[in-house]
Amino acid sequence: MTSDSRDQAPSPTTSPSSDFRRQGHALVDWIADYFDHVESFPVLARVKPGEIAAALPDHAPEEPEPFEAVMADFERILVPGLTHWNHPGFLAYFPITGSAPGALAEFLSAALNQQAMLWRTSPAATELESVALGWLRRLIGLPDAFEGVIYDTASVGTLHALTAAREATAADVRAKGWLARTDVPGARVYCSDQAHSSVDKAMITMGLGLDSLCKIPTDERFRMRVDLLADAIERDRRAGLLPLAVVATVGTTSTTSVDPVPDIAAVCEQEHVWLHVDAAYGGAAAMLPSHAGVLAGADRADSVIVNPHKWLFTPFDLSAFYSRRMDVIRSAFALTPDYLRTQEAGDVRNLMDTGIQLGRRFRSLKLWMILRWFGARTMRARIAEHIRLAQLVASWIDAHKDFERLAPVPLSVVCFRWNPAQGGLSDAELDAANAELMNLVNSTGEIYVSHTNLRGRLSLRVAIGHLDTAERHVRRAWDLLTLHAAALR
């Protein structure tokens, strides 16, 4: 390589500050306009599979491209392929609500580019995580004995909880493993038949297998049957199996049912079994005096998880994991090679010791900013309004002769189906009709609802949780449902 060619090579430095400032201002303006006019977009993307990829080159550019050109392609190609979770008509799944302070915090976090594996690599990120999680812990009523750590999702939190349960139950499992050991009996984990699929995935990942997961039937309100849980544990012990953990749910994915955690905790205490409470969705409701009881018994759990990115207006992703046995978490995961040993190790806690990740993003910055920006009073008011709106939708369903509710409404999700009075439709025909109704209302672009299966019946779901969702949005959803149902009939 000649000296001339080296002189002509592009500089590896970042853009001049003047360019960054101009581009950054333009980007903030774009985001602000997006927040202001998000309802102008169809909630559900209308592109066909493969359409986005086909519109983009199949190789990276050799030469730098101006930011304006990148943004032009973003608007022309990518925006039409977005499903707008920030739309107040997004009523599917559990809404992941964005917010202005969350967006600003993500911007700032990316600029700071902190890696908080060690206290030394980012004292601010490490200590702010403890502070912000302490604020949230007190807001939802967990005791101070519960130490917190931020993961990306509740799925990862569940994996960590079950790994800790294995660590606490089986001697030398960290060194010797579990599989093919003749000195350790077969393991068993328990959850309800309404528990999140992350429990299944954790069993697969840990090598315990799905056959080691016992799903306990639920009652008429889709809550775990504690009597059947106790029977299952007793039966498994007689069969020579080793019960590891029970996963109770506060706000199940399909119906938001709340398992009887105090009774489950009593069984776990008697049987010396780890109790993990998955309150990823429902835990936020404990901020309300009227709903503080949703976390009753969670103070007796070994670990609890709550997702601010589900119902606390935090951009995806941020999952708050709490445990009163964080020493077991560290025992399961802490591993410090020589190059990560520091002189202050005995005086600090390093986030890398609390999970499978070495690298740790500065996620706590957005939780801290959001709690300060809104304040607890505003957040309580919004959650209470979402619960009120869900009850309103339930009342409309209950009063309509052609619709029926399929589950209680303990929080802000309503499960129901269209069942035209005296229509004489079979269950299969009703399922097909409701799937068609869902597709019709979603195709309007005004709202997006999802579905689930309850006791073998297809159920539509209206999930209310967006920061800006108001009564006019749920009224419009109901109008569209009844309008298209009448046309179908």
Summary of the structure (lengths in Angstrom):
residues: 489
radius of gyration: 25.0
end to end distance: 75.5
largest distance: 86.3
contacts: 1539
relative contact order: 0.13
helix: 50%
strand: 13%
